[in-house]
Amino acid sequence: MEEMASSKVEGKILYQCVWCKRVFEKEKLSRVAETRCPYCGFNVVKKAKPFRAKLIVTSDLSKEQRILTGS
């Protein structure tokens, strides 16, 4: 699983088989059967997502608003 995080940093697109859960690069996919896992042959693959959470700032509260809302 650590290899997925390091490969994501390099900018490689990673896919994961839904059946066997193996993670592989796009280069492993064949041109003929692009939706098949190169290891088990299952025909459903998805893009692998990183394990870290993404921080989203929705709004900037002023000091007064933080006091009123109890944040």
WOCOR-V932168 format. One record per residue. N is the residue number from 0. SS is DSSP state (~ for helix, > for strand, _ for the rest). PHI is phi in whole degrees, 0 to 359 (NA if undefined). Layout:
# WOCOR-V932168
n:N ss:SS phi:PHI
n:N ss:SS phi:PHI
This chain:
# WOCOR-V932168
n:0 ss:_ phi:NA
n:1 ss:~ phi:292
n:2 ss:~ phi:294
n:3 ss:~ phi:293
n:4 ss:~ phi:294
n:5 ss:~ phi:289
n:6 ss:~ phi:289
n:7 ss:~ phi:297
n:8 ss:~ phi:296
n:9 ss:_ phi:287
n:10 ss:_ phi:92
n:11 ss:_ phi:277
n:12 ss:_ phi:271
n:13 ss:> phi:248
n:14 ss:> phi:236
n:15 ss:> phi:228
n:16 ss:> phi:285
n:17 ss:_ phi:287
n:18 ss:_ phi:276
n:19 ss:_ phi:263
n:20 ss:_ phi:66
n:21 ss:_ phi:282
n:22 ss:> phi:255
n:23 ss:> phi:213
n:24 ss:> phi:274
n:25 ss:~ phi:297
n:26 ss:~ phi:297
n:27 ss:~ phi:287
n:28 ss:_ phi:287
n:29 ss:_ phi:278
n:30 ss:_ phi:292
n:31 ss:_ phi:286
n:32 ss:_ phi:246
n:33 ss:_ phi:289
n:34 ss:_ phi:255
n:35 ss:_ phi:255
n:36 ss:_ phi:292
n:37 ss:_ phi:289
n:38 ss:_ phi:263
n:39 ss:_ phi:250
n:40 ss:_ phi:87
n:41 ss:_ phi:295
n:42 ss:_ phi:265
n:43 ss:_ phi:234
n:44 ss:> phi:235
n:45 ss:> phi:228
n:46 ss:> phi:288
n:47 ss:_ phi:283
n:48 ss:_ phi:250
n:49 ss:_ phi:292
n:50 ss:_ phi:273
n:51 ss:_ phi:274
n:52 ss:_ phi:280
n:53 ss:_ phi:255
n:54 ss:_ phi:273
n:55 ss:_ phi:239
n:56 ss:_ phi:267
n:57 ss:_ phi:269
n:58 ss:_ phi:199
n:59 ss:_ phi:258
n:60 ss:_ phi:272
n:61 ss:_ phi:282
n:62 ss:~ phi:299
n:63 ss:~ phi:297
n:64 ss:~ phi:296
n:65 ss:~ phi:296
n:66 ss:~ phi:293
n:67 ss:~ phi:293
n:68 ss:~ phi:273
n:69 ss:_ phi:82
n:70 ss:_ phi:280
